[in-house]
Amino acid sequence: MNARQPVPDSANPRHDGVSDYANTHEVFNQPPALENYNPFTQDTALQEAVAREGAASAVTDLKRFGEWTGMASTIELGFQANANKPMFDTHDRFGHRIDQVNFHPAYHQLMKAAMAEGLHSSPWSNPGQGAHAIRAAKYYLHSQVEAAHCCPITMTFAAVPSIRKQPELAALWEQKILANEYDPDNRPDGEKQSVTIGMAMTEKQGGSDVRANSTRAYPVGQTGPGQAYELVGHKWFVSAPMCDAFLVLAQTDNGLSCFLMPRWRPDGTKNPWQVQRLKNKMGNVANASSEAELRGALAWMVGEEGRGVPTIIEMVAMTRFDCMIGSSAGMRQAVAQATHHCRHRSAFGQRLNQQPLMQNVLADLALESEAALTFTMRVARALDNQHLEQERLLARLATPVGKYWICKRTPNHAYEAMECIGGSGVMEDCIMPRLLRESPVNAIWEGSGNVQCLDTLRALQKEPQALEAFFSEAEVAKGSDVRFDRFMTQLQNDFTDVSDFQYRARNLVDRLALLMQASLLLRHSDPAVADAFCASRLEHSGGLNFGNLPSGLDVARIIDRATPVVD
């Protein structure tokens, strides 16, 4: 027989009528979400860099923009855009070829915000004191919300110097490129008031070696700069294929040349370049990247025939600078997440950010982040002052050095910050998995690590005075720290031996980056930050992983400086 189990007396409920079995636990020892805060006013290093590098006039505007980037609703846009990959339609329902990329509304909202702020245009439409530094600070804040959609923003921004090399094309396109509006419609550029610009350089057989490109350009009539050609070939990477036009490299009888290729022909018909498929990427999910075939696509030559690489190189230089900003922003967001978590989370009877081993890790991550931002914002000032030869030379060398070093340091930085958060940091409702997936993108795109090192050597060969400008900038800190002085002297000596420069290139570029970061931190940062950086990067022979700072440093001060205060 089945005996009936006793039933609790409803006249004597426990805990106001709720059974004890429903109350399994109390949720506590969890940090509040890092949202509804101001990433500008909560970032001491950024505020100092803005004041120092010529962007002080924009502080009020940056506070306003920072408030928007830290809102919960804004942060949610980044999650939504990445949770919904772009989809691709080759044809409409009637069978017409359209090459339409469809995005989640959150992506369009982020694009609209970026363009309204002039992240694609402001240094060109409003040149002057601090224009690049102001834009860099805004881009740094915006990229922390969502990095992938910044790809078309960067390319549109970077295309302007190259397009200006062909004045008659610039007259047709520049006003629409610089418009602070966003028009995502897939229709002829003649019907639009604002446009975005992409690029298509890489091919299957060449990769970074664009001179191996096989795409051919055939003149429609006359030949030469500004003339119309039809392009036949393929492109292995067309990032942001929904842009309204693209800078493309193709071969003519006189060598590799640069062309502006629109999505539509002037008569309103679709230009015959066809997207084959969207790339299935591990990161950069919200942005579309594609493979395409050019089947007689109409395009106009930009710059001198046979000089395609020099024509497009200014665009590439600016995209590489944005890689520096984006990777620095990724580091900052990772540090903000890790320090915020450890400020609120306890384990083994003590707050995590009070425990010595965790302090070592957090302070090390904070050092890396601030050094990246400081280097990046100094390059922004150099870009603002390229009319000065010293600054032009500094920008020429510091850009590949900074792009190589900062972007390459980001993946391990993102992982280590994720580990500070623990298991919940691996979950997709946390931003850390996205930061980790995004982290290799800037290191590989726009020229991988080896390409940046080779470009550094190329700069030294073509303009040896660039190295003098670099050391001259670093030497301003000479005498402020004996470790820095020893490091700089040894590096200068090593540059006198050119016997195997290419083989040693990574080592030399690593040290150039560390030298500049140390110099800038010694001159401009909190003494605790500069001391720890010199001790750990210039002298200490500890392990390669983060969390190997030597003893005797003021790690609590470093952590406090980097931690956003959100309760």
Secondary structure, 3 states (H helix, E strand, C coil): CCCCCCCCCCCCCCCCCCCHHHCCCCCCCCCCCCCCCCCCCCCHHHHHHHHHCCCHHHHHHHHHHHHHHCCHHHHHHHHHHHHCCCEEEEECCCCCEEEEEECCHHHHHHHHHHHHCCCCCHHHHCCCCCHHHHHHHHHHHHHHHCCCCHHHHHHHHHHHHHHCCCHHHHHHHHHHHHCCCCCCCCCCHHHCCCCCEEEECCCCCCCCCHHHCCCEEEECCCCCCCCEEEEEEEEEEEECCCCCEEEEEEEECCEEEEEEEECECCCCCECCEEEEEECCCCCCCCCCEEEEEEEEEEEEEECCCCCHHHHHHHHHHHHHHHHHHHHHHHHHHHHHHHHHHHHHCEECCEEHHHCHHHHHHHHHHHHHHHHHHHHHHHHHHHHHCCCCHHHHHHHHHHHHHHHHHHHHHHHHHHHHHHHHHCHHHHCCCCCHHHHHHHCCHHHHCCCCHHHHHHHHHHHHHHCCHHHHHHHHHHHHHCCCCHHHHHHHHHHHHHCCCCCCCCCCHHHHHHHHHHHHHHHHHHHHCCHHHHHHHHHHHHHCCCCCCCCCCCCCCCHHHHHHHHCCCCC
